[in-house]
Amino acid sequence: MKSLTKLLILSATFVGMTMIVGCNKPQEATDTTKPSAAVNPAISDADVTTKVKTALHSDEMVKGFDIAVVTTKGDVRLTGIVDNQDQLDHIDKLVRSIEGVHSMHDELTIKK
């Protein structure tokens, strides 16, 4: 009888340990939903750059300035020189309104 009791205790301990170890396994990621993104994946960086350059060259307030545009994954980087803060603010608003622009890095300087 003592050996049966020991066997039951040993079996119960083994089952309990198996359950504890099994429950502590990290859950695998099962979420298959795509994260929401502000960038339209159908719009390439080249398209965004073209749209930004076109907007800058056709805008009456800033069309005469030499502003370089580089786009990487929807992040637009502008470099160049403008005459005043109003032009810089206008460019900021103009570029941020363009479809496909995720963020803008303004490296524009104001002419002294």
Steps between C-alpha positions, in 0.01 A plus 500: 500500500787735582651446154162576336474822701855597403424421136186719509688786664782468249253490209311802632827689542608412149166609352508822700853581389413426139205737519710775658776469244250482215318810621817704521581468132490835323199553279573511130379805316170419335389851414486514122354847467717748320605805696334818390733726313472858388698423188314364200713202388384553140684834485872462443764734637575614145133595455500693827819684400349589163179626662695714749729646232202574274315672785805711589574599140140596426432694821524877443647571843797259478545398135828686445694326776741211453366248751631144497250225580592149618235247602562181695203284604270801488733719704579812298824693562523854362824695468551846357479870575190722517462873560285507813310308766165543322634310200638229725164461675318496166728224369443298817123520462514432125721191526312346794175521299635280218375142484769248592698736726533323834721758667715793401853589608558868437865584444417829328683812607399864481722731296671766710 
